[in-house]
Amino acid sequence: MLSRQNIYHRAIAAIVSTSCYLAINPAFAATSASEYRSLGLSYRASARYKEAIAALKKSVQLDPQNATGRVALGWTQHLAGQEEAAAQSLLQVIYRDPQSVPALNALGIVYLVSGCLTESVTVHTWAAMLEPNNEIPYYNLSLSLHRLHLYGLAIASAKKAAILEPNNPHPVVAQAVNYWSLGDRVSAKLAYRKALNIDPRYSDRAFLEHLRQAAFSTQQINTTKQVLSALY
């Protein structure tokens, strides 16, 4: 079993991987970091990502030591589909503080949707070790590990996420997908029925497309549809 120190060093190695991120553009000049940060979050709430990113970049330039501002910028870039820029923004936080769980959570998701699965697993594992009651890394580990065909570990991660966040159907759907891929159809259907009890909308095949926003891949969504079809 890997020691905490070994996990730490692997996390740092994954964090500095050059294959999963590029440099961001220089920030614009501005006058008030807090005002630009608030403005950026307001734009983000309205899905005006271009304006949000511009405002948050200004905030970061004015207050480069503010980790919250950099995480907000990275997460907004992720929402805008700018995964490489998002990774770089988040890395700037982690360079300063390798134990920043919010930055690690976000970076792990960026790596996941970018297909950098080993990096995603390593970063999320480090985040979970730092904050064991943090449901985010466990859920994303279940998706990353599934795509690496490590179904048993993925199921354990999904179960942990479901315990920590019992009203969220996503970890339970992740369990169903992993059981299905493992060949355990009975357990897959049982898990999916639990998801239906949490949110009946999961009985609608069209609704399942929203799982992309929850970091499910196209293949994972298709598997979810197969599980749903098997219930009826």
C-alpha positions in Angstrom: 0.0 0.0 0.0 1.3 3.5 -0.9 2.3 5.6 2.1 0.8 9.1 2.5 4.2 10.5 1.5 4.3 8.5 -1.7 0.8 9.6 -2.5 1.8 13.2 -1.9 4.8 12.9 -4.3 2.7 11.2 -7.0 0.1 13.9 -6.7 2.7 16.6 -7.2 4.1 14.7 -10.2 0.6 14.5 -11.7 -0.1 18.1 -10.9 2.9 19.3 -12.9 2.2 17.0 -15.9 2.8 19.1 -19.0 0.5 17.0 -21.2 -2.7 18.2 -19.5 -2.5 22.0 -19.5 -1.2 25.1 -21.3 -0.4 28.6 -20.1 -3.2 31.1 -19.6 -3.2 34.6 -21.1 -2.0 37.5 -19.0 -4.6 39.1 -16.9 -6.0 42.6 -17.7 -5.3 45.7 -15.6 -8.0 46.6 -13.1 -8.6 48.7 -10.0 -10.3 46.5 -7.4 -9.7 42.7 -7.0 -12.8 42.1 -4.8 -15.1 44.0 -7.2 -13.8 42.1 -10.2 -14.2 38.8 -8.3 -17.8 39.6 -7.4 -18.5 40.8 -10.9 -17.0 37.6 -12.4 -19.1 35.4 -10.1 -22.2 37.3 -11.1 -21.4 36.8 -14.8 -20.8 33.1 -14.2 -24.1 32.7 -12.5 -25.7 33.9 -15.7 -23.5 31.6 -17.8 -21.8 34.6 -19.3 -18.5 32.9 -19.2 -16.5 35.2 -21.5 -17.2 38.2 -19.3 -16.8 36.2 -16.1 -13.3 34.9 -17.1 -12.2 38.5 -18.1 -13.3 39.9 -14.7 -11.8 37.0 -12.7 -8.5 37.3 -14.6 -8.4 41.0 -13.6 -9.1 40.0 -10.0 -6.3 37.5 -10.0 -3.8 40.0 -11.5 -4.7 42.5 -8.7 -4.6 40.0 -5.9 -2.3 37.1 -7.1 -2.0 35.6 -3.7 -5.7 35.1 -3.3 -6.4 31.4 -3.7 -10.2 31.8 -3.8 -9.9 34.1 -6.8 -7.7 31.7 -8.7 -9.9 28.7 -8.0 -12.9 30.7 -9.1 -11.1 31.6 -12.3 -10.1 28.0 -12.9 -13.6 26.6 -12.3 -15.1 29.2 -14.6 -12.7 28.3 -17.3 -13.7 24.7 -16.8 -17.4 25.6 -17.2 -16.5 27.4 -20.4 -14.8 24.3 -21.8 -11.3 25.8 -21.5 -9.8 22.9 -19.7 -6.2 23.6 -20.4 -6.4 27.2 -19.1 -8.5 26.0 -16.2 -5.7 23.5 -15.2 -3.1 26.2 -15.3 -5.1 28.5 -13.1 -5.6 25.8 -10.6 -2.0 24.7 -10.7 -1.0 28.2 -9.6 -2.9 27.7 -6.4 -1.5 24.2 -5.8 2.1 25.4 -6.4 1.6 27.7 -3.5 -0.4 25.3 -1.4 -0.3 21.6 -2.3 -3.0 20.9 0.4 -5.6 23.2 -1.1 -8.5 20.8 -1.3 -10.8 23.2 -3.3 -8.1 23.5 -6.0 -7.4 19.8 -6.0 -11.1 19.0 -6.3 -11.4 21.3 -9.3 -8.2 20.2 -10.9 -9.2 16.5 -10.6 -12.4 17.2 -12.4 -10.6 19.2 -15.1 -8.2 16.2 -15.6 -11.2 13.8 -15.7 -13.1 15.6 -18.4 -9.8 16.1 -20.4 -9.2 12.4 -20.4 -6.1 12.6 -18.1 -7.4 9.7 -16.0 -4.3 8.8 -14.1 -3.7 12.4 -13.2 -7.4 12.7 -12.1 -7.1 9.6 -9.9 -3.9 10.8 -8.3 -5.1 14.3 -7.6 -8.5 13.1 -6.3 -6.8 10.5 -4.1 -4.7 13.2 -2.5 -7.7 15.4 -2.0 -9.6 12.5 -0.3 -6.7 11.8 2.0 -6.5 15.5 3.0 -10.2 15.7 3.7 -11.8 12.2 4.1 -15.4 13.6 4.4 -15.1 15.4 1.1 -17.6 13.6 -1.3 -16.3 15.2 -4.5 -13.1 13.2 -5.0 -14.8 9.9 -4.2 -17.5 10.5 -6.8 -15.0 11.6 -9.5 -12.8 8.7 -8.6 -15.7 6.4 -9.4 -15.9 7.8 -12.9 -12.1 7.9 -13.5 -11.6 4.4 -12.2 -14.5 3.1 -14.3 -12.8 4.5 -17.4 -9.6 2.7 -16.4 -11.7 -0.5 -16.0 -11.0 -0.7 -12.2 -14.6 -1.4 -11.4 -14.2 -2.8 -7.9 -12.3 0.3 -6.7 -14.7 2.5 -8.6 -17.7 0.9 -6.9 -16.1 1.4 -3.5 -15.5 5.1 -4.3 -19.1 5.6 -5.5 -20.5 4.0 -2.3 -18.4 6.3 -0.2 -19.6 9.3 -2.1 -23.2 8.1 -1.7 -22.8 7.9 2.0 -21.3 11.4 2.2 -24.0 12.8 0.0 -27.1 10.6 0.3 -29.5 12.9 -1.6 -27.3 13.1 -4.7 -28.3 10.5 -7.3 -25.0 10.8 -9.3 -22.9 8.5 -7.1 -25.6 5.9 -7.1 -25.9 6.1 -10.9 -22.1 5.7 -11.0 -22.4 2.5 -8.9 -25.0 1.2 -11.4 -22.7 1.9 -14.4 -19.7 0.2 -12.7 -21.8 -2.9 -11.7 -23.1 -3.1 -15.2 -19.6 -3.0 -16.7 -18.4 -5.6 -14.1 -21.2 -7.9 -15.4 -23.3 -7.8 -12.3 -26.6 -6.9 -13.8 -28.6 -7.5 -10.6 -26.6 -5.1 -8.5 -26.6 -2.6 -11.4 -30.4 -2.5 -11.5 -30.7 -2.4 -7.7 -28.4 0.6 -7.6 -30.3 2.3 -10.4 -33.6 1.9 -8.6 -32.0 3.7 -5.6 -31.2 6.6 -8.0 -34.8 6.6 -9.2 -36.0 6.8 -5.6 -33.8 9.9 -5.1 -34.8 11.5 -8.5 -37.6 10.0 -10.6 -36.3 12.0 -13.6 -33.7 9.3 -14.2 -36.5 7.2 -15.7 -36.4 9.5 -18.8 -33.7 8.5 -21.3 -33.5 12.0 -22.7 -32.8 13.4 -19.2 -29.7 11.3 -18.9 -27.9 13.5 -21.3 -27.5 16.0 -18.5 -25.0 13.6 -16.9 -22.4 15.2 -19.2 -22.5 18.1 -16.8 -21.7 15.7 -14.0 -18.5 14.5 -15.8 -20.0 11.3 -17.3 -18.4 10.4 -20.6 -20.5 9.5 -23.6 -19.8 5.8 -23.1 -20.9 6.1 -19.4 -24.1 7.8 -20.4 -24.8 5.0 -23.0 -24.2 2.4 -20.3 -26.6 4.3 -18.0 -29.2 4.1 -20.7 -28.6 0.3 -21.0 -29.2 -0.1 -17.2 -32.4 1.9 -17.5 -33.7 -0.1 -20.4 -33.0 -3.3 -18.4 -35.4 -2.2 -15.7 -38.5 -2.4 -18.0 
